[in-house]
Every structure is written in structure tokens, then in C-alpha cells.
Amino acid sequence: MTVQSLWAATAQPAPALQSLYGERQCDVVIIGAGYTGLSAAYHIAQSGREPVIVEANTLAWGASGRNGGVVSPKFRVGFPTLMSRFGRDTALHLYHAGHAAVNSLVEMVQTLRITDANLHMGGHIAAAHNVHALAGLEATANWIKRETGGASSVMVSAGQVREMTGTAIFSGGLLTSGAGGIHPLNYARGIARHLVGRGVKLFTESPAQRVSHQNGRIVVHTPTGAVSARHVIYATNGYSDQTRLTQTLHQRLIPFRSAIIATEPLPPQVLDRLMPGGQVCGDTKRMLRWFRVVGNRLIFGGRGAFGKHDSQSAFDDLRRSMAVVFPVLEDVPIAYSWSGLVAMTLDYLPHAGQLDERSYYAIGYNGGGVAMSTWMGKQLAAMTAGEKVQLGLLAGDGFNPIPLHAFRAPGVRLAAGWQQFLDVIGR
């Protein structure tokens, strides 16, 4: 990876991989070596079929190697809102899909014994930045109790949030027990090591440039090779603009840069006050800020710069925000700063589906894809086997290219500015 991230600095070595040279055949060719593609390859291989992965860059080069490692069943749209718009059955389906996604990640880590992923299911705190946001969290907790009969997410008071996080700025929160944190790059590399060990071919630095149809099969062409398969899976998410081949998927997304900072190692007397229970935490602002302790450091993330490159001003803004949340960290040096693209969709939901008879995709995780992409890979594997999957609102029906997509940048800046304004005035 080229980004100077904490994950890249602390990850186990990646398996030795090469570029694609020559022609190959398989059952399913997968474009993209992130969580979606790796999970799809694993489940395809489990079914006795042969997958091949081609990746334009290095293993987990995109969001899978750069994200904050937050494992959560939540969506960006609340369940009461989903129920009011689409009905109870649809909202319940998404609720269960979110938890199935977390379970699929836990199962992957345990089955493949990816111990260096450092998965810790300590829970997730949605921390209310004001009383208005607190009311929304209470509505979600009440919905879960009423509609599911369970307590997967429960309200916690301002005092409890203070004890769990070490900061007193929040009005209360929603604690979800079935959530946690992971080393995201080690997770991806762990799956890849398993795949390589069982003989699955995974080619890096091999951008898919063109697709052709030959003798009832689909052929993916790279600069130095080609893979012929029965089906193709596009697993490129927020980096679907790497080649023209996935332009139609790129036009369905609004890539938004997210930035992360990690402190230098903190002394024990400071660490003891920060997230002592090992939870991860995200606030309720529209321009989300989140944080977690990893080892002896605090990592702090949020929406970053516009455009394709890092911005020092975005990192400086994160540091100021971190000091507001944790005044004790105001003068602590920052050891790592990095960013990557979040694939946003207009409805704030991920989608999977078919482009044609032989082409499948899953994209648009809206910043919550660590677990969901693992689950989506499993669904794609089933779809390519001809199995029926129940995606409900996450199905690709109606998930079309965004009109005037080429002019999205000014609109994104305007929308983000408006959201920042609403955060400032407490709405």
C-alpha cells in the first residue's frame, strides 16, 4: 500500500502474488481483491467451483486496507425510518441482514483462524452529540425492542457514555453489543493467505481493461493476460473508476474521502481513561466522527477532503476534533495519517445484483462495509451458482447510474457544507 497507515505499518506480510500473464479458465472471475472479492472467492471455492481474482493494484489496496476496522450491523438509515418508508417486513429484513453480516465476518475469522486480525467484539457506541440526536437513538432502541423482541441495542446514559469513552461531551448513546473492531488489512491478508494456500489464483497489478463474450463465456482482458469464465463478479466499490470497464458502476456511486489519524503510543495513565471497555464509538453528526483504541494508540476518523488526494487540512481538522472530544490528547503527536474513498449511494444503502446474464456486482457500502462486504461476497457466490438470495431492499433493482454524474463534485461539496452547517447549529 502507498498510504502511510497504521494498518500497513503493523500488518503481517501479504502472500506473494504476481500479475496475470497468459490465458486462464475458471468458473467465476472476480475483479477486485478487497473484502467483497475475497469473500466471494472463498465461498465459490467452498462450493467446489474455481474462482480467479484479478486486482488492478495490490491486495486490499482500496477501502479494505484503509478503513477504520469498525465491525457493526448498522446502516446509515435508521430502522424506524426504513419501516415508515418501506414497511415492517423490509425494515426487519435489513435488521437481520446487518446482524448476519457481522456473523459472517466472525465466522470467517474463526474458521480461517485469522488471529492476527485481532477481532474484538466489545460493542459499538452510537454517541449522541445533542438531545435531538439522542431522541433518534431512543427511537431506534424502542423499535428494536418492540419489533424484534430483543435487546441487541440498548440506551446508555450520558454518565455511562462518559465512563465507557472517557469523554463528557455526549448526551447519551446507543450501545450495540454485537459489534467491535478488527485490524482491517490483516483480515484481508488472512483471507488471501487461505485462498492462495488452497490453490486459488489471485493476480495483482492486473487491471481489468476489457470484457468480451466468446463461445458462451465471458472473458476479462488485462494488459498481459485474459481469464475466461462462466461468470464475472465486479467487486470494485469506491474504486470503480480505476478502469473504463467499471465506469457504469462508478456512475452509481458518490465517492467521498474519509480520513483517519492515529496517535503516537499513549502512556498507561492516559490509556486507562480512553475506551476502557474496548468498545468502538461513532457520534451522530451528519459529518461522522468515530474513534477506537488500537493497542496503545487512539485512532480517530471522519469525513475528509473532497477529490482524489489526501488533504493536510482534513487531517488538521480531525486533530482539532479529537482534541475537543479528548482534551487530554491536545498535544499528543500524530504518528499516522491516511485516507481512502467511501462509496456513498443516493439511498445510503449497499446494493448487489446483475448487470447482465453473466455479470454480478456488490457496491456502495456507505462507510459500513467491513462486515457487509463479507456477507455480500457470500451472496454473490450463491448468485453465480444460480441460487436465489433474498436481498430485499439491497437488491440492485432500480439501482441505476446517477443522472449528471459527471457534475457530482459541486453538488457533493454543497451537500457536505449544508450538513456541516446543520451539525454546527445542532439540528
Backbone torsions as a table, in degrees:
resi	resn	phi	psi	omega
1	MET	NA	146.4	-179.6
2	THR	-92.4	-18.7	-179.3
3	VAL	-75.4	144.5	179.4
4	GLN	-88.5	76.4	-175.5
5	SER	-103.8	157.6	173.4
6	LEU	-60.2	-37.5	-178.0
7	TRP	-64.3	-46.4	179.9
8	ALA	-63.6	-33.7	-178.1
9	ALA	-74.7	-22.3	-174.0
10	THR	-118.1	4.9	-175.2
11	ALA	-78.7	153.4	169.1
12	GLN	-68.4	153.8	-179.2
13	PRO	-58.0	144.0	175.1
14	ALA	-75.7	153.6	174.6
15	PRO	-63.6	151.0	179.8
16	ALA	-69.4	119.9	-176.9
17	LEU	-127.8	154.9	-178.6
18	GLN	-128.2	168.2	174.7
19	SER	-78.6	161.8	178.8
20	LEU	-81.3	127.2	173.4
21	TYR	-129.7	129.9	179.4
22	GLY	88.3	-168.6	-175.6
23	GLU	-109.5	142.8	178.7
24	ARG	-138.1	162.2	175.8
25	GLN	-128.5	149.2	178.0
26	CYS	-160.3	-176.1	177.4
27	ASP	-85.7	-45.3	-178.9
28	VAL	-136.5	125.2	173.5
29	VAL	-98.9	133.7	-175.3
30	ILE	-115.8	127.8	179.6
31	ILE	-101.9	108.8	-179.6
32	GLY	119.6	122.3	-177.8
33	ALA	-109.1	49.6	169.4
34	GLY	-102.8	-164.8	-176.2
35	TYR	-57.9	-44.0	-177.8
36	THR	-60.0	-50.7	-178.6
37	GLY	-65.9	-41.7	-179.8
38	LEU	-66.1	-42.2	178.6
39	SER	-65.3	-42.6	178.0
40	ALA	-60.1	-44.2	-179.9
41	ALA	-62.2	-41.4	179.4
42	TYR	-60.6	-48.1	-176.4
43	HIS	-73.1	-30.8	174.3
44	ILE	-65.2	-44.8	178.4
45	ALA	-64.0	-37.1	178.2
46	GLN	-61.9	-29.5	-179.1
47	SER	-83.5	-0.3	179.0
48	GLY	92.6	2.4	177.1
49	ARG	-96.1	167.8	-175.9
50	GLU	-108.2	116.3	173.2
51	PRO	-98.6	156.9	169.4
52	VAL	-134.3	134.0	178.8
53	ILE	-108.8	133.7	170.3
54	VAL	-120.0	132.5	-175.8
55	GLU	-126.4	133.3	-176.6
56	ALA	-69.4	-28.8	-176.5
57	ASN	-121.0	-131.4	176.4
58	THR	-102.5	170.2	-179.2
59	LEU	-55.8	127.7	177.9
60	ALA	56.2	36.3	-177.5
61	TRP	-68.3	-28.7	-177.0
62	GLY	-88.4	-138.3	-174.0
63	ALA	-61.5	-29.1	-176.3
64	SER	-64.7	-25.1	178.4
65	GLY	-103.0	-3.1	-173.6
66	ARG	-118.9	-11.4	-171.7
67	ASN	-71.1	176.8	-176.8
68	GLY	-82.0	-4.2	178.4
69	GLY	73.3	28.1	179.5
70	VAL	-90.2	121.7	-179.9
71	VAL	-103.7	113.7	-173.4
72	SER	-149.8	149.2	177.0
73	PRO	-88.5	1.9	-171.1
74	LYS	-80.4	157.6	170.3
75	PHE	-113.3	164.9	178.1
76	ARG	-71.6	-19.8	178.0
77	VAL	-100.8	129.3	-178.8
78	GLY	-70.0	152.7	-177.7
79	PHE	-66.0	-37.8	175.5
80	PRO	-60.7	-38.3	177.6
81	THR	-65.9	-43.2	178.9
82	LEU	-61.5	-40.2	-179.9
83	MET	-66.7	-40.1	-179.7
84	SER	-67.3	-30.5	-177.8
85	ARG	-87.2	-38.9	-168.6
86	PHE	-124.3	-4.3	178.3
87	GLY	100.7	163.1	-174.8
88	ARG	-64.0	-45.1	-176.4
89	ASP	-60.8	-41.3	-180.0
90	THR	-65.4	-44.1	179.5
91	ALA	-63.7	-42.1	178.7
92	LEU	-65.3	-37.5	178.4
93	HIS	-61.0	-43.4	179.0
94	LEU	-67.6	-38.7	176.7
95	TYR	-56.4	-48.8	-178.9
96	HIS	-70.2	-33.3	177.0
97	ALA	-63.7	-41.0	178.8
98	GLY	-60.9	-43.0	179.4
99	HIS	-73.6	-32.7	174.7
100	ALA	-64.1	-34.6	178.4
101	ALA	-64.0	-45.9	177.2
102	VAL	-61.0	-43.8	179.7
103	ASN	-61.8	-35.7	-179.7
104	SER	-67.5	-36.1	176.7
105	LEU	-68.0	-46.5	179.4
106	VAL	-59.2	-42.9	179.1
107	GLU	-63.1	-40.2	178.9
108	MET	-62.2	-47.4	-179.2
109	VAL	-61.7	-44.2	-177.5
110	GLN	-71.4	-43.0	-177.5
111	THR	-65.2	-43.3	-178.0
112	LEU	-88.7	-2.0	177.2
113	ARG	55.7	51.2	179.9
114	ILE	-87.4	71.0	-175.0
115	THR	-66.4	-30.3	-179.1
116	ASP	-75.8	-1.8	171.2
117	ALA	-71.9	-15.5	175.9
118	ASN	52.5	44.1	178.4
119	LEU	-67.0	127.1	177.6
120	HIS	-134.0	112.1	-176.7
121	MET	-93.0	68.9	-178.2
122	GLY	-88.2	-7.3	-179.9
123	GLY	107.8	163.3	179.0
124	HIS	-125.7	133.2	177.5
125	ILE	-107.9	119.2	167.7
126	ALA	-90.6	108.4	-172.0
127	ALA	-97.2	123.4	-176.7
128	ALA	-75.3	125.1	-179.1
129	HIS	-83.6	-10.3	172.8
130	ASN	-160.2	176.3	-175.4
131	VAL	-68.9	-29.4	177.3
132	HIS	-63.4	-44.9	178.3
133	ALA	-66.9	-34.5	178.7
134	LEU	-60.8	-38.9	177.9
135	ALA	-62.1	-37.9	177.3
136	GLY	-65.3	-39.4	177.4
137	LEU	-66.0	-38.2	177.7
138	GLU	-63.4	-37.7	177.3
139	ALA	-62.6	-39.5	178.5
140	THR	-66.4	-45.9	179.2
141	ALA	-60.5	-42.0	179.3
142	ASN	-65.9	-39.1	178.8
143	TRP	-62.5	-45.7	-179.0
144	ILE	-61.3	-44.8	-179.6
145	LYS	-65.4	-42.2	-176.2
146	ARG	-72.8	-43.7	-170.8
147	GLU	-91.0	-24.6	-178.5
148	THR	-110.3	-15.0	-178.7
149	GLY	72.8	10.1	-177.6
150	GLY	-120.9	-174.5	-179.6
151	ALA	-134.4	49.5	179.0
152	SER	-65.2	-25.8	176.0
153	SER	-134.1	130.0	-177.4
154	VAL	-131.8	152.1	178.5
155	MET	-74.7	144.5	173.7
156	VAL	-128.7	146.5	-175.5
157	SER	-75.9	170.9	176.5
158	ALA	-59.8	-39.3	178.2
159	GLY	-65.3	-40.0	177.9
160	GLN	-66.3	-40.1	176.7
161	VAL	-62.2	-40.4	178.1
162	ARG	-60.3	-43.9	179.8
163	GLU	-66.1	-36.9	-176.1
164	MET	-80.3	-25.3	-175.1
165	THR	-111.0	-30.4	-174.5
166	GLY	90.3	11.0	177.7
167	THR	-130.2	147.7	-175.4
168	ALA	-108.7	16.7	-172.4
169	ILE	-88.9	-7.4	-173.6
170	PHE	-99.9	152.2	-175.9
171	SER	-88.8	-1.4	-175.5
172	GLY	141.9	-171.4	-178.1
173	GLY	-169.5	178.2	178.0
174	LEU	-120.6	119.2	-177.9
175	LEU	-101.0	120.5	176.3
176	THR	-106.4	117.5	-173.9
177	SER	-73.5	-37.5	-176.7
178	GLY	-83.2	60.8	-178.1
179	ALA	-154.5	171.0	-179.7
180	GLY	174.7	-151.3	-176.7
181	GLY	-136.6	158.7	-175.9
182	ILE	-148.9	155.9	169.2
183	HIS	-81.4	104.0	-167.6
184	PRO	-66.0	-36.6	-177.9
185	LEU	-74.2	-39.1	176.2
186	ASN	-64.1	-32.9	176.7
187	TYR	-62.3	-49.3	179.7
188	ALA	-62.7	-45.2	-178.9
189	ARG	-66.7	-31.6	177.0
190	GLY	-64.8	-43.9	176.4
191	ILE	-62.5	-43.8	-178.4
192	ALA	-62.2	-41.3	178.4
193	ARG	-59.7	-41.4	177.9
194	HIS	-62.6	-45.7	-178.7
195	LEU	-60.8	-47.1	179.9
196	VAL	-62.3	-39.5	-179.3
197	GLY	-63.5	-28.8	179.5
198	ARG	-96.2	7.8	172.9
199	GLY	94.9	5.5	177.4
200	VAL	-70.7	135.2	-178.8
201	LYS	-87.1	126.3	-179.7
202	LEU	-131.4	112.8	-174.6
203	PHE	-110.2	126.7	177.8
204	THR	-104.8	170.2	-177.0
205	GLU	51.2	38.9	-176.3
206	SER	-134.0	74.9	-177.1
207	PRO	-65.9	134.0	174.8
208	ALA	-77.0	114.6	-173.8
209	GLN	-103.5	-24.9	-174.0
210	ARG	-157.4	148.5	174.3
211	VAL	-123.0	135.1	175.0
212	SER	-130.5	163.7	178.8
213	HIS	-115.4	124.7	-176.8
214	GLN	-138.4	121.3	174.7
215	ASN	53.9	44.1	177.3
216	GLY	75.6	11.0	178.3
217	ARG	-122.9	165.2	178.2
218	ILE	-109.1	136.5	-176.2
219	VAL	-121.0	123.2	176.6
220	VAL	-99.3	122.7	-176.5
221	HIS	-103.2	132.1	172.7
222	THR	-112.7	174.3	-178.4
223	PRO	-58.3	-28.5	-174.6
224	THR	-127.3	14.7	-179.2
225	GLY	-170.4	-174.8	179.5
226	ALA	-155.5	147.4	177.6
227	VAL	-125.9	124.1	177.5
228	SER	-100.0	132.6	-175.9
229	ALA	-149.1	166.8	173.9
230	ARG	-74.2	-35.4	-176.6
231	HIS	-140.0	160.4	174.3
232	VAL	-128.4	140.5	174.6
233	ILE	-115.5	127.6	174.8
234	TYR	-97.1	116.1	-177.3
235	ALA	-127.9	57.0	-171.7
236	THR	-108.1	-14.9	172.3
237	ASN	45.1	-126.8	-174.2
238	GLY	-70.4	-7.2	179.9
239	TYR	-110.7	33.9	-179.2
240	SER	-76.8	3.7	176.1
241	ASP	-99.6	12.6	-177.9
242	GLN	-66.8	-35.2	175.0
243	THR	-138.0	163.6	179.9
244	ARG	-66.8	-19.8	-176.3
245	LEU	-59.6	-37.1	-176.7
246	THR	-103.0	22.5	-179.4
247	GLN	-60.2	-36.7	-178.8
248	THR	-65.3	-30.5	175.6
249	LEU	-77.0	-40.4	177.5
250	HIS	-56.6	-36.1	-177.8
251	GLN	-73.9	-7.1	175.1
252	ARG	-92.5	-4.9	-171.1
253	LEU	-119.7	158.4	170.4
254	ILE	-120.5	92.9	179.3
255	PRO	-64.6	133.0	-177.5
256	PHE	-132.1	126.5	-175.3
257	ARG	-76.5	132.4	176.9
258	SER	-116.3	138.4	-175.6
259	ALA	-119.1	153.0	-179.1
260	ILE	-140.1	141.9	171.5
261	ILE	-124.8	151.8	176.8
262	ALA	-130.9	133.8	-178.0
263	THR	-75.8	166.1	164.8
264	GLU	-64.6	162.9	176.6
265	PRO	-53.5	134.6	-176.1
266	LEU	-97.9	147.6	178.0
267	PRO	-68.9	153.6	-176.3
268	PRO	-55.6	-36.6	-177.4
269	GLN	-67.7	-24.0	174.8
270	VAL	-84.4	-45.6	-179.2
271	LEU	-58.1	-36.6	-178.1
272	ASP	-60.4	-21.2	-177.0
273	ARG	-96.1	-12.2	-174.5
274	LEU	-106.5	118.1	175.3
275	MET	47.5	52.6	-175.0
276	PRO	-61.9	-24.4	179.9
277	GLY	-86.6	-2.3	178.0
278	GLY	79.2	15.4	176.9
279	GLN	-76.2	165.7	166.6
280	VAL	-105.6	155.4	-174.2
281	CYS	-139.8	138.8	172.3
282	GLY	-135.9	141.5	-179.1
283	ASP	-85.8	-179.2	-175.0
284	THR	-103.6	10.7	177.6
285	LYS	-66.6	152.3	176.8
286	ARG	-61.8	-41.7	173.4
287	MET	-91.6	83.7	-168.0
288	LEU	-54.9	140.7	166.6
289	ARG	-122.6	139.7	-178.7
290	TRP	-141.6	161.8	-180.0
291	PHE	-159.0	158.4	177.4
292	ARG	-160.7	156.6	174.9
293	VAL	-94.9	129.8	176.9
294	VAL	-123.6	111.6	-175.7
295	GLY	64.8	-119.1	178.2
296	ASN	-112.7	28.7	179.1
297	ARG	-127.9	156.1	167.8
298	LEU	-103.2	132.2	171.1
299	ILE	-109.5	142.6	-172.4
300	PHE	-137.6	126.2	-175.3
301	GLY	-133.6	166.0	177.8
302	GLY	-179.5	178.7	179.6
303	ARG	-64.3	134.0	-173.4
304	GLY	-106.9	-139.6	-173.8
305	ALA	-79.0	162.8	169.7
306	PHE	-85.5	155.5	176.2
307	GLY	96.2	-167.7	-169.8
308	LYS	-98.0	-2.0	-171.9
309	HIS	-128.7	160.6	174.8
310	ASP	-60.7	156.7	177.3
311	SER	-135.5	123.4	178.4
312	GLN	-62.8	-32.6	178.4
313	SER	-63.7	-35.3	177.1
314	ALA	-66.3	-42.2	177.8
315	PHE	-65.7	-39.5	177.5
316	ASP	-63.1	-38.4	178.4
317	ASP	-65.2	-40.3	177.2
318	LEU	-61.9	-41.5	-179.7
319	ARG	-63.6	-40.3	177.0
320	ARG	-63.8	-41.3	178.5
321	SER	-63.9	-41.2	178.7
322	MET	-60.4	-40.3	179.8
323	ALA	-67.9	-30.0	175.8
324	VAL	-68.8	-43.7	-179.9
325	VAL	-70.5	-42.8	-177.6
326	PHE	-127.7	85.7	-179.7
327	PRO	-55.5	-28.8	-179.5
328	VAL	-64.3	-17.4	-178.6
329	LEU	-98.5	8.5	-173.7
330	GLU	-56.6	-39.0	-175.6
331	ASP	-105.7	10.3	-179.8
332	VAL	-76.3	130.4	179.5
333	PRO	-65.1	149.6	175.8
334	ILE	-96.3	127.2	-176.9
335	ALA	-92.3	-34.7	-175.8
336	TYR	-138.7	141.0	175.5
337	SER	-138.8	128.3	178.8
338	TRP	-153.8	169.4	-179.4
339	SER	-150.5	170.3	177.7
340	GLY	-165.8	178.8	-174.0
341	LEU	-98.1	131.6	169.9
342	VAL	-96.8	131.2	-179.2
343	ALA	-91.4	100.1	179.6
344	MET	-89.5	151.3	173.8
345	THR	-122.9	162.2	-176.6
346	LEU	-64.8	-28.6	179.9
347	ASP	-100.4	5.3	178.0
348	TYR	64.4	24.1	179.3
349	LEU	-126.2	147.0	172.8
350	PRO	-74.4	161.1	-179.6
351	HIS	-143.4	149.2	174.3
352	ALA	-137.9	148.5	-179.3
353	GLY	178.7	-157.6	-178.2
354	GLN	-119.3	141.3	171.1
355	LEU	-91.6	-33.7	174.6
356	ASP	-157.4	-168.3	-172.9
357	GLU	-60.0	-29.9	-174.3
358	ARG	-115.9	2.4	-171.3
359	SER	-120.0	128.6	-176.3
360	TYR	-126.9	159.3	-179.8
361	TYR	-154.3	159.5	167.3
362	ALA	-148.3	123.2	-176.1
363	ILE	-151.5	172.2	169.0
364	GLY	84.6	53.2	-173.5
365	TYR	-84.1	-5.3	170.7
366	ASN	55.1	35.4	176.9
367	GLY	83.7	4.4	179.8
368	GLY	-126.2	41.2	-168.1
369	GLY	-98.6	-1.0	-175.8
370	VAL	-59.6	-51.3	177.6
371	ALA	-81.9	-42.8	-174.5
372	MET	-62.9	-38.3	-179.9
373	SER	-67.0	-34.3	175.2
374	THR	-61.3	-45.1	179.4
375	TRP	-67.7	-40.7	179.4
376	MET	-62.8	-37.2	176.4
377	GLY	-59.5	-39.3	177.0
378	LYS	-64.1	-40.3	179.0
379	GLN	-65.5	-40.9	179.1
380	LEU	-63.8	-39.4	177.1
381	ALA	-59.6	-42.1	178.3
382	ALA	-66.5	-40.9	-179.6
383	MET	-62.2	-40.6	-179.8
384	THR	-71.3	-15.4	175.2
385	ALA	-90.1	1.9	179.7
386	GLY	84.9	10.6	179.7
387	GLU	-82.9	151.6	176.3
388	LYS	-86.6	129.5	176.8
389	VAL	-120.0	148.0	-177.0
390	GLN	-102.7	93.1	-179.0
391	LEU	-94.1	-15.6	179.5
392	GLY	56.4	-126.5	-177.5
393	LEU	-68.4	-14.5	-179.8
394	LEU	-86.9	-3.7	176.9
395	ALA	-66.2	155.8	-175.2
396	GLY	-79.8	2.8	179.8
397	ASP	-59.7	121.1	179.1
398	GLY	81.5	0.1	178.5
399	PHE	-85.5	84.3	-170.7
400	ASN	-106.9	166.3	175.1
401	PRO	-55.0	143.7	-178.9
402	ILE	-75.9	126.9	178.5
403	PRO	-58.1	141.9	178.8
404	LEU	54.9	39.0	-176.9
405	HIS	-59.4	-33.0	-178.3
406	ALA	-62.9	-20.5	-177.8
407	PHE	-105.5	23.4	-174.5
408	ARG	-70.3	-30.7	-171.4
409	ALA	-56.2	-49.8	178.0
410	PRO	-61.5	-37.1	179.1
411	GLY	-66.1	-39.6	178.4
412	VAL	-63.9	-42.9	179.3
413	ARG	-63.0	-41.9	179.4
414	LEU	-64.9	-45.2	-179.6
415	ALA	-64.6	-41.9	179.6
416	ALA	-65.4	-40.5	177.5
417	GLY	-61.7	-39.9	178.1
418	TRP	-66.0	-41.3	178.2
419	GLN	-65.0	-39.7	177.2
420	GLN	-62.8	-39.7	178.3
421	PHE	-62.7	-44.3	179.0
422	LEU	-63.2	-37.3	175.6
423	ASP	-62.6	-41.4	-177.6
424	VAL	-64.3	-40.4	-177.2
425	ILE	-87.4	0.8	173.9
426	GLY	80.7	25.4	178.4
427	ARG	-95.2	NA	NA
